[in-house]
Structures are given as C-alpha cells and as structure tokens.
Amino acid sequence: MGTPKQLKTERLLLRGWVPTDNEPFAALNADPRVMKHFLKLLSREESDAFIGRVQAHFEQHGFGVWAVEVPGVAPFIGSVGLGIPRFVAHFTPCVEIGWRIAAEYWNRGYATEAARAVVEFGFETLRLDEIVAFTVPDNLASRRVMEKIGMNHKEADDFDHPSFPPGHPLQRHVLYRLARPNQ
Ligand SMILES: CC(C)(COP(=O)(O)OP(=O)(O)OC[C@H]1O[C@@H](n2cnc3c(N)ncnc32)[C@H](O)[C@@H]1OP(=O)(O)O)[C@@H](O)C(=O)NCCC(=O)NCCS
C-alpha cells in the first residue's frame, strides 16, 4: 500500500508516521489531561505499539489514523483519523473517526480542521456510507468536535463500551453518526 496519502488543510498536514513522532506521541499518551476519558495512560512501549497497529491498519485498509503536523509551528501535535473498531456493538462493523491532540495545542480548532479533511477523504475517496464517533458523555471537547463537523447524536444509540469492565465509570458511551451527503 506504501506511504499513506497526505491530507493538507489551511494550517495542517496530516501525514504518515515518522520515527520522530514516537517520543511526542508517547508524551501525549502519558498525559493525564489527554487520557482523562480513556481506560489508562499508555507506557512508551504501548504508545509505540499503537503506532505500529496504526501503520498496519493503513497497509491493510488504505486508511487509518494520521500524524498531525502544523507546518511552521510544530512537527507533531497529535493524531486524527479513521479506524475500524475491533469490538462488537449494535453499530459495528463501522468506520470511526477519532482524535487526540497534545494539551498545549487544544482549543485552536486543530482537531476540527483535521477532522473535516478526514471526513471529506472518507466520503469522497473511500466512498464510505457512514462515519461514526464515540466517547464518554463527559468528554465535552470531543463531543463539541463531533458536533462542529456535523455529526448527530441520538440517545437510543448510546452503548456500554465492551472494552471497559462492566460497571466501570467510563463504560457508558455516546455514539455520533455522520452519513455521506447526497446519498
Ligand atoms: C478532543 C480534542 C481532540 C479536541 O481537540 P482541539 O484541537 O482542542 O479541538 P477544537 O479546538 O477543534 O475544538 C474544541 C471545542 O471544544 C470546546 N471545549 C473544549 N473544552 C471544553 C469543555 N470542557 N466543555 C465544553 N466545551 C469544551 C472548545 O471550546 C471548542 O469548541 P468551540 O470551537 O465551539 O469553542 C482534545 O481535547 C483532546 O485531545 N482531548 C483528549 C483526547 C480525547 O479525549 N480524544 C477523544 C476521544 S473520543
């Protein structure tokens, strides 16, 4: 499959992963502010393994989670992209969009700008029928990004994430959906 296709926006470059991303990505994955709504912080090994799985996903499917660069500002600020969840739920199989940005770059519109480019790629190039996103109800910043890119939430779609132990405070998730326009 070769190198992932790069996506360019006004301020951002979404690109394939390079070895110098491993260290800042591990720092982001070890930051309790960034990982507040996830099961746990990641070690350097787990973070590197995550990048390995992302690269394998690109190889297998031709799409995945891109590394995000802000040319002239920062060589790496986080990740935004598409993935196929491995768990089973009422809305799977599906393609999800996700984002993770280093805390020092929050609230500058970067996640939203990157997500819009990813959505366009998903619908126009991959011809996906639908893209979903999910998070815990309290993750208001992430939900806001979902709303800003036009996703819709219906309470009836909310679900208990199977990767969390039953009764875990983060188990309940909200699901947002976005259908390909003009279908
Ligand atoms: C979610 C995340 C990627 C957003 O990145 P970002 O680049 O800051 O996003 P944007 O700047 O494009 O948009 C953030 C929006 O959330 C809003 N927001 C931020 N914190 C908020 C809060 N605590 N409550 C309500 N809204 C909040 C911002 O005001 C902004 O909305 P606005 O443009 O209407 O003002 C980032 O917060 C992050 O990495 N969080 C940790 C990882 C994570 O939870 N990922 C998602 C898992 S599903």
The ligand as an SDF file (V2000), in Angstrom:
LIG
                    3D

 48 50  0  0  0  0  0  0  0  0999 V2000
  -10.9760   16.3480   21.9160 C   0  0  0  0  0  0  0  0  0  0  0  0
   -9.7420   17.0750   21.4060 C   0  0  0  0  0  0  0  0  0  0  0  0
   -9.0620   16.2380   20.3320 C   0  0  0  0  0  0  0  0  0  0  0  0
  -10.1510   18.4050   20.8100 C   0  0  0  0  0  0  0  0  0  0  0  0
   -9.0170   18.9940   20.1940 O   0  0  0  0  0  0  0  0  0  0  0  0
   -8.9710   20.5610   19.8780 P   0  0  0  0  0  0  0  0  0  0  0  0
   -7.9380   20.7630   18.8170 O   0  0  0  0  0  0  0  0  0  0  0  0
   -8.8240   21.3110   21.1330 O   0  0  0  0  0  0  0  0  0  0  0  0
  -10.4210   20.7830   19.2660 O   0  0  0  0  0  0  0  0  0  0  0  0
  -11.0290   22.1190   18.6230 P   0  0  0  0  0  0  0  0  0  0  0  0
  -10.2100   23.2980   19.0510 O   0  0  0  0  0  0  0  0  0  0  0  0
  -11.1790   21.8680   17.1670 O   0  0  0  0  0  0  0  0  0  0  0  0
  -12.4780   22.1760   19.2720 O   0  0  0  0  0  0  0  0  0  0  0  0
  -12.6670   22.0190   20.6660 C   0  0  0  0  0  0  0  0  0  0  0  0
  -14.0430   22.5420   21.0350 C   0  0  0  0  0  0  0  0  0  0  0  0
  -14.3900   22.0310   22.3240 O   0  0  0  0  0  0  0  0  0  0  0  0
  -14.7020   23.1070   23.1810 C   0  0  0  0  0  0  0  0  0  0  0  0
  -14.3140   22.7080   24.5240 N   0  0  0  0  0  0  0  0  0  0  0  0
  -13.0830   22.4780   24.9990 C   0  0  0  0  0  0  0  0  0  0  0  0
  -13.1360   22.1050   26.2770 N   0  0  0  0  0  0  0  0  0  0  0  0
  -14.4570   22.0820   26.6160 C   0  0  0  0  0  0  0  0  0  0  0  0
  -15.1570   21.7570   27.8060 C   0  0  0  0  0  0  0  0  0  0  0  0
  -14.5180   21.3680   28.9180 N   0  0  0  0  0  0  0  0  0  0  0  0
  -16.5020   21.8680   27.7920 N   0  0  0  0  0  0  0  0  0  0  0  0
  -17.1800   22.2500   26.6890 C   0  0  0  0  0  0  0  0  0  0  0  0
  -16.5500   22.5550   25.5190 N   0  0  0  0  0  0  0  0  0  0  0  0
  -15.2050   22.4640   25.5010 C   0  0  0  0  0  0  0  0  0  0  0  0
  -13.8900   24.2630   22.6420 C   0  0  0  0  0  0  0  0  0  0  0  0
  -14.3960   25.4930   23.1000 O   0  0  0  0  0  0  0  0  0  0  0  0
  -14.0950   24.0510   21.1480 C   0  0  0  0  0  0  0  0  0  0  0  0
  -15.3890   24.4140   20.7220 O   0  0  0  0  0  0  0  0  0  0  0  0
  -15.7080   25.8680   20.0380 P   0  0  0  0  0  0  0  0  0  0  0  0
  -14.8850   25.9220   18.7930 O   0  0  0  0  0  0  0  0  0  0  0  0
  -17.1590   25.8390   19.7900 O   0  0  0  0  0  0  0  0  0  0  0  0
  -15.2700   26.9030   21.0260 O   0  0  0  0  0  0  0  0  0  0  0  0
   -8.7280   17.3310   22.5480 C   0  0  0  0  0  0  0  0  0  0  0  0
   -9.4100   17.9870   23.5970 O   0  0  0  0  0  0  0  0  0  0  0  0
   -8.0830   16.0590   23.0730 C   0  0  0  0  0  0  0  0  0  0  0  0
   -7.1130   15.5880   22.5330 O   0  0  0  0  0  0  0  0  0  0  0  0
   -8.6420   15.5200   24.1580 N   0  0  0  0  0  0  0  0  0  0  0  0
   -8.0810   14.3480   24.7850 C   0  0  0  0  0  0  0  0  0  0  0  0
   -8.1710   13.1090   23.9280 C   0  0  0  0  0  0  0  0  0  0  0  0
   -9.6090   12.7260   23.6670 C   0  0  0  0  0  0  0  0  0  0  0  0
  -10.4320   12.7570   24.5710 O   0  0  0  0  0  0  0  0  0  0  0  0
   -9.8750   12.3440   22.4170 N   0  0  0  0  0  0  0  0  0  0  0  0
  -11.1940   11.9590   22.0100 C   0  0  0  0  0  0  0  0  0  0  0  0
  -11.5260   10.6070   22.4420 C   0  0  0  0  0  0  0  0  0  0  0  0
  -13.1120   10.1370   21.7900 S   0  0  0  0  0  0  0  0  0  0  0  0
  1  2  1  0
  2  3  1  0
  2  4  1  0
  2 36  1  0
  4  5  1  0
  5  6  1  0
  6  7  2  0
  6  8  1  0
  6  9  1  0
  9 10  1  0
 10 11  2  0
 10 12  1  0
 10 13  1  0
 13 14  1  0
 14 15  1  0
 15 16  1  0
 15 30  1  0
 16 17  1  0
 17 18  1  0
 17 28  1  0
 18 19  1  0
 18 27  1  0
 19 20  2  0
 20 21  1  0
 21 22  1  0
 21 27  2  0
 22 23  1  0
 22 24  2  0
 24 25  1  0
 25 26  2  0
 26 27  1  0
 28 29  1  0
 28 30  1  0
 30 31  1  0
 31 32  1  0
 32 33  2  0
 32 34  1  0
 32 35  1  0
 36 37  1  0
 36 38  1  0
 38 39  2  0
 38 40  1  0
 40 41  1  0
 41 42  1  0
 42 43  1  0
 43 44  2  0
 43 45  1  0
 45 46  1  0
 46 47  1  0
 47 48  1  0
M  END
$$$$
